Amino acid sequence: SFNNSNVTWGTGSTVEIIGVGGTPPTNLSQAFYNFIWNNPNQSNWLTLNLTGSFSIGGNLKVMSKGGSDKGIVFATSTNRTYNISGHFEIDGGKVELTSGTGIVTMNIGGDLLLSDNALNLLDLGWGNGSPAGSYRSIVYLSGDLNIGAGSTFTCNKSVINLPETKSSAYTKTAQQNNTPNS
């Protein structure tokens, strides 16, 4: 358990979660400034079940998942909204926003970055497709969408909305895997 329910994280502070194996920490649904998930010894996919209280005042970074078949799931069966004021970066990690009927809305104030790493995966979540035709995730992105060589970005029944100053919105309602050329 991540026993910090009575802590207020100051501007510029960083929480780094290290050493998680097969059981996710609890009490992560709170407001952080910078947050890093760094668990090279993680043994399987972990569902964090983050509530709407989970927010990031700075940057969120997910890295070092310990291999190709391990990652984290933010939510499952409940609709959630997460706010990240800065960048959301995936560097050697795998993230699925939702794995059930819950719809995740994520507001990202900075860039969405997938580094040049073949282990990177961002899956906006497909849930179980119920109700039919509904989105699984909606991402409002204020900055740039950067997908590095070798990274995988999966968008199925999900939407990424870029600001009006960007060239186009990224909207796909069918399976779309993007793996850029090196």
Secondary structure, DSSP 8 states (H G I E B T S, - for coil): ----TT----TT-EEEEE---SS--S---SEESEEEEE-TT--S-EE----TT-EESS-EEEE--SSTT--EEEESSS-EEEEESS-EEEES-EEEEESSS--EEEEESS-EEE-S-TT-EEE---TT--STT--SEEEEESS-EEE-TT-EEE-SSEEEE--TTSS--EEESS--EE----
